[in-house]
């Protein structure tokens, strides 16, 4: 980050009204979202999701000389819709790229020396993910989600022949509700994979299976070798010398194990995994036959470590990042996505022999003065004798101070999932607010990951209660510490976090206003309407459906709208299949009828989460304008002019 030597003029102005160099344009112009790093030969690969290109997801290559190029020609985009959230949408193998085209969900083959991809799967209602290459048999192995039937999509692991371009598809295994992580042994003789069944999510209970691959390529002697009830497994992976490893939370903490051994490689009260929301997630890899590079989280911050498989030793590697994901290793090298408190997410290369860490591609071309950045401060507070974790960000702008005695408006962030976690890495969606004079409390409420299985399981049967108590208590804790204005406590969240927002506003009186981004207002509608991956998710969080329908109704804000007495703004993608627009529309209609200030901002081409630059900008600027009009503080620059019903201004 650059540093300015000039002493800025300090202006006294109300919190919320400060002008900032961290604009909504800054979040999108020149910014990309990085994911799915890969190593193949001497080249590095990763995905860039580009808001400036309507969220187009592009495979980028960096060669051995450091030259970068887009592998996918515009306007092509890769994204899998398997489980709706996708992931693991491309594979580099045999001097080619195989990828899932976002537009039609078919797998395409693109030789490295070509710009014209060729489809290798038929048109039709199938989604693909988790591609792996079976060189011995000239085929791809992957997860297929078949949506052709009238009921739920059917999950399979399939093989797609590449011989003579016949592209025939053979089912290798089916019958479970879900499959992931098909992993082929180095000699091609065995296939490992994960499976799980309704009503479990992959962080509840998964099974590791292993099978022999016959000379014809089919599977035989399929057996479950680990996992089962109340044990979550993650990322089965073969070592270069043919041993099978995986991550298990059987000790309360997700630790790494070798198959057949009961003691973890590095026994630690830390999480070496993260919830498997998308395909292809990776927290460790083999630098060689005797060394693992891994990442683990403790107290909300991710660390980098190395495990020696020969003598059992391990060590933490000094590095500047607090958020690390997507570790991929090959021939003593590793690639991952890393970000720090003052560093944008970046593609990072690690050289094991030299112990060197090198940033090879940044998610943002911008440099921000360090003086504008509010850094996360880890906080703990108690709710009914349980400790809850959060990150606090104070207002931060070198050009402004608030009038004496004024306390800042404070936004409590409720992350999605709800099985997920927030990060202390640099996030411009937080800095946008802090640089304008808002304080932020980003809460890892009960049910979040990163603090062990027991912390994660706190939300079983209590979603809409425990998480809501936690976010309310967090806001009240800041007030008690003198860090927040009790009359201007705000809450925002997206998806499941949006449900926590609406539940907090409905069932408690802590907050003065809120923002729901594609949030859930009616749990019964969600239980009936949502996609297969999450269709039984609420069985564990709320109760079995439909037997517990009365509980669903009791916890649905839409059924208690008479208790909601403050302004709310809603943001909704009209193509959202996870949380359909009818959720927001029912809440908006009820608030209008009750005469409460309400705003409803829709995006016709967006799904679950906003990818286009214009949508991301509107969501930020519209929310800021909403608060300024509700709480009567001036804006440094005019807002987009959103419509607020029942405001009377």
C-alpha positions in Angstrom: 0.0 0.0 0.0 1.2 3.5 -0.8 1.7 6.1 1.9 1.1 9.8 1.6 3.5 12.2 3.1 1.1 15.2 3.1 -0.8 16.1 6.2 -4.4 16.1 5.2 -6.8 18.9 6.3 -9.1 17.5 9.0 -12.8 18.3 8.6 -15.3 17.9 11.3 -18.4 16.2 9.9 -21.0 13.7 11.2 -20.3 10.1 11.0 -21.7 8.6 7.8 -21.2 11.8 5.8 -17.5 11.5 5.2 -16.2 11.6 1.6 -14.0 8.6 0.8 -11.6 7.5 -1.9 -13.1 4.0 -1.5 -16.0 4.4 -3.9 -18.3 1.8 -5.3 -16.5 2.1 -8.6 -13.3 1.1 -6.8 -14.9 -2.2 -5.9 -15.5 -3.1 -9.5 -13.3 -1.1 -11.9 -10.1 -3.1 -12.3 -11.2 -5.5 -9.6 -11.6 -9.2 -10.1 -12.6 -12.2 -7.9 -9.9 -14.8 -7.8 -10.6 -18.5 -7.4 -9.6 -22.1 -8.3 -5.8 -21.8 -8.7 -4.1 -24.7 -10.5 -0.6 -25.8 -11.3 0.2 -27.7 -14.5 3.8 -28.2 -15.7 5.6 -24.8 -15.3 2.4 -22.8 -15.6 0.0 -21.4 -13.1 -3.8 -21.1 -13.8 -6.7 -19.5 -12.0 -10.1 -18.0 -12.5 -10.9 -14.3 -12.6 -14.6 -13.3 -12.2 -14.7 -9.8 -13.7 -17.5 -7.4 -12.6 -16.6 -5.1 -15.5 -17.6 -7.9 -17.9 -20.9 -8.7 -16.1 -19.2 -11.2 -13.9 -17.6 -13.2 -16.7 -15.4 -16.0 -15.3 -12.1 -16.4 -17.2 -9.4 -19.0 -17.0 -6.0 -17.1 -16.8 -2.6 -18.6 -17.5 0.8 -17.4 -16.3 3.6 -19.2 -18.1 7.1 -20.0 -16.8 8.4 -16.5 -18.0 5.7 -14.7 -16.1 3.5 -13.9 -19.2 -0.2 -13.8 -18.6 -3.0 -14.5 -21.0 -6.7 -15.4 -21.0 -7.3 -19.0 -22.0 -11.0 -18.4 -22.7 -11.7 -16.0 -25.6 -14.4 -13.3 -24.9 -17.3 -13.5 -24.3 -16.9 -17.1 -23.1 -17.3 -17.7 -19.3 -16.8 -20.8 -17.2 -19.0 -21.7 -14.3 -20.7 -24.8 -13.1 -24.3 -24.8 -11.8 -23.9 -28.1 -10.0 -25.4 -27.7 -6.5 -26.2 -24.1 -7.8 -22.9 -22.9 -6.2 -20.7 -24.8 -8.6 -16.9 -24.8 -8.3 -14.2 -27.0 -9.9 -15.3 -25.9 -13.3 -12.1 -26.5 -15.2 -9.2 -28.8 -15.6 -5.8 -28.4 -17.2 -4.4 -31.7 -18.6 -2.7 -33.1 -21.7 -1.8 -29.7 -23.1 -5.5 -28.8 -23.0 -8.2 -27.2 -20.9 -11.5 -28.9 -20.2 -14.1 -26.5 -18.8 -17.8 -26.1 -18.1 -19.2 -23.3 -20.2 -21.5 -21.1 -18.1 -24.0 -20.5 -21.0 -25.0 -24.1 -21.6 -23.3 -26.2 -18.8 -21.6 -28.5 -21.3 -18.0 -29.6 -20.9 -15.7 -28.2 -23.7 -12.2 -29.2 -24.8 -9.8 -26.4 -25.7 -6.2 -27.2 -26.8 -3.7 -24.8 -25.5 -2.8 -23.7 -29.1 -6.4 -23.0 -30.0 -9.1 -20.5 -29.4 -12.0 -22.6 -30.6 -13.4 -24.9 -27.9 -15.2 -28.1 -28.9 -18.1 -29.5 -26.8 -17.6 -33.0 -25.5 -20.9 -33.5 -23.6 -24.3 -33.4 -25.2 -26.8 -30.6 -25.0 -29.2 -31.2 -22.2 -30.1 -30.6 -18.5 -26.9 -31.9 -16.9 -24.4 -30.0 -14.8 -20.8 -31.1 -14.3 -18.1 -30.3 -11.8 -15.0 -31.8 -10.1 -13.2 -32.7 -13.4 -10.2 -35.1 -13.1 -8.1 -36.7 -15.9 -7.6 -40.4 -16.2 -4.6 -40.5 -18.5 -4.3 -44.3 -18.5 -7.8 -44.7 -20.0 -8.0 -41.4 -22.0 -11.1 -40.1 -20.2 -12.4 -37.5 -17.8 -13.9 -38.5 -14.5 -16.3 -36.0 -12.9 -19.5 -35.4 -11.0 -22.7 -35.2 -13.0 -25.9 -33.7 -11.8 -28.7 -34.9 -14.1 -31.7 -32.5 -14.0 -33.7 -34.3 -16.7 -36.3 -36.0 -14.4 -39.3 -34.5 -12.7 -38.0 -35.0 -9.2 -34.7 -34.0 -7.7 -31.6 -34.0 -9.9 -29.7 -37.3 -9.9 -26.1 -37.3 -8.8 -23.5 -39.6 -10.3 -19.8 -39.9 -10.9 -19.3 -40.5 -14.6 -16.5 -41.1 -17.0 -16.4 -39.4 -20.4 -14.3 -41.1 -23.0 -11.9 -39.0 -25.0 -10.8 -41.8 -27.3 -11.3 -41.0 -31.0 -13.6 -38.1 -29.9 -16.5 -40.5 -29.3 -17.2 -38.8 -25.9 -19.4 -41.6 -24.6 -20.5 -41.2 -21.0 -20.4 -44.1 -18.5 -21.8 -44.1 -15.0 -19.2 -45.2 -12.5 -21.3 -44.9 -9.4 -24.7 -43.5 -8.4 -27.3 -44.1 -5.7 -26.3 -41.6 -3.0 -27.9 -38.1 -2.9 -24.5 -36.4 -3.4 -21.0 -37.1 -4.6 -17.8 -35.0 -4.7 -14.0 -35.2 -4.9 -13.4 -38.1 -7.3 -9.7 -38.7 -6.8 -7.7 -41.2 -8.9 -4.7 -43.0 -7.4 -1.4 -42.1 -9.1 -1.3 -45.5 -10.8 -4.9 -45.3 -11.9 -5.9 -48.5 -10.0 -8.2 -47.0 -7.4 -10.8 -44.2 -7.2 -11.7 -42.4 -3.9 -14.6 -40.1 -3.5 -17.0 -38.5 -1.0 -20.7 -39.2 -0.8 -23.4 -38.0 1.5 -27.2 -38.4 2.0 -30.2 -36.3 2.8 -30.7 -34.6 5.3 -27.0 -34.1 5.8 -24.9 -31.3 4.5 -21.2 -32.1 3.8 -20.2 -30.5 7.1 -22.7 -32.7 9.0 -21.8 -36.3 7.8 -19.9 -37.6 4.8 -18.6 -41.0 3.8 -15.2 -41.6 2.2 -15.4 -44.5 -0.3 -12.7 -46.3 -2.2 -13.1 -48.6 -5.2 -10.9 -50.6 -7.5 -10.8 -49.5 -11.2 -11.2 -52.6 -13.4 -9.3 -53.0 -16.7 -12.5 -52.0 -18.5 -12.6 -48.8 -16.4 -15.7 -49.6 -14.3 -15.5 -49.7 -10.5 -15.5 -52.8 -8.4 -15.3 -53.5 -4.6 -16.7 -50.1 -3.7 -16.4 -49.8 0.1 -16.8 -47.1 2.7 -13.5 -46.7 4.4 -14.1 -43.6 6.7 -16.8 -41.3 7.9 -20.4 -41.8 8.6 -22.8 -40.5 11.2 -21.8 -37.2 12.8 -18.4 -37.1 11.1 -17.6 -34.6 8.4 -14.8 -35.5 5.9 -13.2 -33.1 3.5 -10.8 -33.4 0.5 -9.7 -37.0 0.0 -6.4 -36.9 -1.8 -3.7 -39.4 -2.8 -0.1 -38.8 -2.1 2.4 -39.2 -4.9 3.3 -42.6 -3.4 -0.3 -43.9 -3.4 -1.5 -43.3 0.2 -4.9 -41.8 0.8 -5.4 -38.8 3.0 -8.4 -36.8 4.1 -9.6 -34.3 6.7 -12.0 -35.3 9.5 -13.6 -33.5 12.4 -14.0 -36.6 14.6 -12.0 -34.9 17.3 -14.1 -31.7 17.2 -11.5 -30.1 15.0 -11.1 -30.7 11.2 -7.6 -32.3 11.2 -5.7 -34.2 8.5 -5.5 -38.0 8.6 -3.9 -40.8 6.7 -6.3 -43.6 5.9 -5.9 -46.5 8.4 -4.4 -44.3 11.1 -6.4 -42.9 14.0 -4.0 -40.1 15.0 -4.0 -36.9 12.9 -0.9 -35.8 11.2 -0.8 -32.6 13.2 -3.1 -32.8 16.2 -4.2 -29.2 16.7 -7.2 -27.3 18.1 -7.5 -25.7 14.7 -9.6 -26.3 11.5 -7.7 -27.7 8.5 -10.9 -27.5 6.4 -13.8 -25.2 5.7 -17.4 -25.9 4.8 -17.7 -27.6 1.4 -20.1 -25.1 -0.2 -18.5 -25.5 -3.7 -16.7 -28.3 -5.5 -12.9 -28.4 -5.6 -12.1 -26.7 -2.3 -8.6 -27.5 -1.1 -6.8 -26.7 2.1 -3.7 -29.0 1.6 -1.6 -30.5 -1.0 1.5 -32.7 -1.5 4.7 -30.7 -2.3 6.3 -34.1 -2.8 5.9 -37.7 -1.4 7.0 -36.7 2.1 5.8 -33.1 2.6 2.3 -31.5 2.8 1.6 -27.8 2.6 -1.6 -26.9 4.4 -3.6 -24.1 5.8 -5.5 -24.0 9.1 -7.6 -21.4 10.9 -7.4 -20.4 14.6 -9.3 -17.6 16.2 -10.7 -16.5 12.8 -7.3 -16.2 11.1 -5.8 -18.6 8.6 -2.1 -19.8 8.8 0.2 -21.7 6.5 1.9 -24.9 7.7 4.1 -27.7 6.5 4.0 -31.3 7.6 6.9 -33.8 7.2 5.3 -37.2 6.6 8.6 -39.1 7.2 9.3 -37.9 10.8 5.9 -36.4 11.7 7.3 -32.9 12.4 5.4 -29.8 11.5 5.8 -26.1 11.5 4.0 -22.8 10.8 5.3 -20.8 7.9 5.7 -17.0 8.5 3.7 -15.1 5.8 1.6 -12.0 5.6 -1.8 -13.4 5.0 -4.7 -14.0 7.3 -7.0 -15.6 4.7 -5.7 -18.5 2.6 -7.7 -20.8 0.3 -7.4 -23.1 -2.7 -4.0 -24.6 -2.0 -2.7 -26.7 -5.0 0.7 -28.3 -5.1 3.0 -29.8 -7.7 6.7 -30.6 -7.8 7.7 -28.6 -4.7 5.6 -25.6 -5.8 2.2 -24.4 -4.4 -0.4 -22.0 -5.5 -3.1 -20.4 -3.4 -5.3 -17.3 -2.9 -4.1 -15.2 0.0 -5.2 -11.9 1.5 -4.2 -9.8 4.5 -5.5 -7.0 6.7 -4.1 -4.5 4.3 -3.7 -6.7 1.2 -6.1 -7.5 -1.5 -6.7 -11.1 -2.4 -3.9 -12.3 -4.7 -2.7 -15.5 -6.4 0.4 -16.5 -4.5 3.1 -19.0 -5.4 5.1 -20.8 -2.8 8.5 -22.3 -3.6 9.2 -25.0 -1.0 12.9 -25.4 -1.8 13.6 -21.7 -1.4 11.0 -21.1 1.2 9.9 -18.1 -0.9 6.4 -16.6 -1.2 5.7 -14.6 -4.4 2.5 -12.7 -5.3 1.9 -13.3 -9.0 -1.5 -11.7 -9.6 -3.6 -9.2 -7.6 -7.4 -9.0 -7.5 -7.1 -5.2 -7.6 -4.9 -2.8 -9.5 -5.6 -0.1 -7.0 -3.3 1.1 -4.2 -4.9 2.6 -1.1 -3.2 4.7 1.5 -2.8 2.7 4.7 -4.4 5.6 6.6 -7.8 4.9 5.0 -7.9 1.2 6.1 -9.7 0.1 9.2 -8.1 -3.1 10.5 -10.0 -6.0 12.1 -9.9 -6.2 15.9 -10.8 -9.7 17.2 -13.5 -9.5 19.8 -15.3 -11.9 22.1 -18.5 -11.4 24.0 -20.8 -13.6 26.1 -24.4 -14.6 25.3 -26.0 -16.9 27.9 -22.6 -18.2 29.1 -21.5 -19.0 25.5 -18.5 -17.1 24.0 -19.1 -15.6 20.6 -16.4 -14.4 18.2 -16.4 -11.3 15.9 -14.2 -8.7 14.2 -14.7 -5.0 15.0 -13.7 -2.3 12.5 -13.7 1.3 13.8 -14.5 4.3 11.5 -11.3 5.3 9.7 -10.7 8.3 7.5 -7.6 10.5 7.8 -9.5 13.6 6.5 -12.4 13.6 9.0 -13.3 13.5 12.6 -16.8 13.5 14.0 -18.3 16.2 16.2 -17.3 15.8 19.8 -19.4 13.4 21.7 -21.0 11.7 18.7 -20.9 8.0 18.5 -20.8 6.2 15.1 -23.7 4.5 13.4 -22.7 0.8 13.5 -23.5 -1.9 11.0 -23.5 -5.5 12.3 -22.6 -7.8 9.4 -24.3 -11.3 9.4 -22.4 -13.6 7.0 -24.2 -16.1 4.8 -24.4 -19.8 5.0 -25.3 -19.8 7.9 -22.6 -22.4 8.0 -19.6 -20.2 7.0 -17.3 -17.7 8.5 -16.1 -14.1 8.0 -12.5 -13.2 7.4 -10.1 -10.5 8.7 -8.7 -10.1 5.2 -9.0 -6.8 3.3 -12.6 -6.4 2.2 -13.5 -3.2 0.4 -17.2 -3.8 1.1 -16.2 -3.2 4.8 -13.8 -0.3 4.1 -16.5 1.4 2.0 -18.4 1.9 5.2 -15.7 2.5 7.7 -14.1 5.2 5.5 -17.5 7.0 5.6 -17.7 7.0 9.4 -19.5 3.8 10.1 -18.3 1.2 12.6 -18.6 -2.5 11.5 -19.0 -5.6 13.7 -18.6 -8.7 11.6 -19.9 -11.5 13.7 -19.0 -15.2 13.6 -22.2 -16.1 15.3 -22.8 -19.6 16.8 -22.9 -22.0 13.9 -20.0 -20.4 12.1 -17.0 -22.5 11.2 -13.4 -22.1 12.3 -14.0 -22.7 16.0 -14.6 -26.5 16.1 -17.6 -28.8 15.5 -19.2 -28.0 18.9 -19.3 -24.3 18.0 -20.7 -25.2 14.5 -23.3 -27.5 16.0 -24.7 -24.8 18.3 -27.1 -23.8 15.5 -28.7 -27.2 15.3 -32.4 -26.8 15.7 -31.8 -23.1 16.8 -31.4 -21.2 13.5 -33.3 -17.9 13.9 -32.8 -18.0 17.7 -29.1 -18.5 18.6 -27.6 -16.6 15.7 -30.1 -13.7 16.2 -29.3 -13.5 19.9 -25.6 -13.4 19.0 -25.8 -10.5 16.5 -28.0 -8.5 18.9 -25.7 -9.2 21.8 -22.7 -8.1 19.7 -24.4 -4.7 18.9 -25.3 -4.3 22.6 -21.7 -5.1 23.6 -20.4 -2.3 21.4 -22.8 0.1 23.0 -21.7 -0.9 26.5 -18.1 -0.4 25.4 -19.0 3.2 24.2 -18.2 2.3 20.6 -21.6 2.6 19.0 -24.6 4.9 18.9 -27.5 2.9 20.5 -30.0 4.9 18.4 -28.2 4.0 15.1 -27.6 0.3 15.3 -27.9 -1.3 11.8 -27.7 -4.8 10.5 -27.1 -6.2 7.0 -26.6 -9.7 5.5 -27.2 -11.7 2.4 -28.9 -15.1 1.8 -29.0 -16.9 5.1 -27.4 -13.8 6.7 -30.4 -11.9 5.3 -32.7 -14.2 7.2 -30.8 -13.5 10.4 -31.2 -9.8 9.6 -35.0 -10.1 9.1 -35.4 -12.3 12.2 -33.3 -9.8 14.3 -35.4 -6.9 13.1 -38.7 -8.8 13.7 -38.1 -10.6 17.0 -35.9 -8.1 18.8 -35.7 -4.3 19.2 -31.9 -3.9 19.1 -31.6 -2.4 15.6 -33.0 0.8 14.1 -32.8 -0.3 10.5 -31.6 -3.1 8.3 -30.6 -4.3 4.8 -31.5 -7.7 3.4 -29.6 -8.8 0.4 -31.5 -11.8 -1.2 -32.5 -12.8 2.3 -35.1 -15.3 3.5 -38.4 -14.1 5.0 -40.4 -17.3 4.9 -38.7 -20.6 6.0 -41.6 -22.7 4.8 -41.2 -21.3 1.3 -37.5 -21.9 1.4 -38.1 -25.5 2.5 -40.5 -26.1 -0.4 -38.8 -24.1 -3.1 -35.0 -24.3 -2.8 -32.6 -26.5 -4.8 -31.6 -30.0 -4.1 -28.3 -29.3 -2.3 -30.0 -27.3 0.4 -33.4 -28.9 0.2 -33.0 -30.7 3.6 -30.5 -28.2 5.1 -33.1 -26.8 7.4 -33.9 -30.3 8.9 -30.8 -29.8 11.0 -31.1 -26.1 11.6 -34.8 -25.8 12.3 -36.4 -29.3 12.4 -37.5 -32.1 10.0 -39.8 -30.9 7.2 -42.8 -31.1 7.1 -43.2 -32.6 10.6 -41.8 -29.4 12.2 -43.8 -27.0 10.0 -45.2 -25.1 13.0 -41.6 -24.3 14.1 -40.8 -23.0 10.5 -43.9 -20.8 10.7 -43.0 -19.5 14.2 -39.5 -18.5 13.1 -40.5 -16.9 9.8 -40.4 -13.1 10.0 -43.2 -12.8 7.4 -45.6 -14.4 9.9 -44.8 -11.8 12.6 -44.6 -8.7 10.5 -46.6 -6.8 13.1 -43.5 -7.0 15.4 -41.2 -5.4 12.8 -41.1 -1.7 13.5 -38.2 -0.2 11.7 -37.1 0.7 8.1 -35.7 -2.1 5.8 -34.1 -2.1 2.4 -34.2 -5.2 0.2 -31.9 -6.1 -2.7 -32.9 -9.0 -4.9 -31.7 -10.8 -8.1 -34.7 -11.8 -10.2 -33.0 -14.9 -11.5 -32.2 -16.2 -8.0 -33.0 -20.0 -7.7 -31.6 -20.3 -4.1 -33.8 -17.6 -2.5 -36.5 -16.8 -5.1 -37.8 -13.2 -5.4 -41.1 -14.1 -3.8 -39.3 -14.1 -0.4 -38.4 -10.4 -0.7 -41.6 -9.4 -2.4 -43.8 -10.8 0.4 -41.8 -8.9 3.1 -41.9 -5.7 1.1 -45.6 -5.9 0.5 -46.3 -6.4 4.2 -44.0 -3.5 5.3 -45.7 -1.2 2.8 -49.1 -2.2 4.1 -48.0 -1.4 7.6 -46.7 2.0 6.6 -43.1 1.4 7.5 -40.3 2.9 5.4 -39.2 0.3 2.9 -37.1 0.2 -0.3 -36.9 -2.7 -2.9 -34.1 -2.7 -5.4 -34.2 -5.5 -8.0 -31.6 -6.7 -10.6 -33.3 -8.4 -13.6 -30.3 -10.5 -14.7 -28.7 -11.4 -11.3 -29.0 -14.7 -9.5 -28.0 -15.5 -5.9 -25.3 -12.9 -5.3 -24.5 -10.0 -7.6 -21.8 -10.3 -10.2 -22.2 -7.3 -12.5 -20.4 -4.0 -11.7 -23.6 -2.0 -11.9 -25.4 -4.3 -9.5 -22.6 -4.2 -6.9 -22.3 -0.4 -7.1 -26.1 0.1 -6.8 -26.3 -2.2 -3.8 -23.7 -0.1 -1.9 -24.8 3.3 -3.0 -28.5 2.5 -2.5 -27.9 1.2 1.0 -25.9 4.3 2.0 -28.5 6.6 0.6 -31.2 4.7 2.5 -29.4 5.2 5.8 -28.7 8.8 5.1 -32.4 9.5 4.5 -33.5 7.5 7.5 -31.1 9.1 9.9 -30.9 12.5 8.3 -27.2 12.9 7.8 -25.9 14.5 4.6 -24.1 12.5 1.8 -20.7 13.7 0.5 -22.0 12.9 -3.0 -25.6 12.4 -4.2 -27.0 8.9 -4.0 -28.7 7.1 -6.9 -32.1 8.4 -6.0 -33.7 5.3 -4.7 -37.4 5.1 -4.0 -38.3 4.7 -0.3 -42.0 4.1 0.3 -43.7 5.4 3.5 -40.7 7.6 4.4 -42.5 10.9 4.2 -39.4 13.0 3.4 
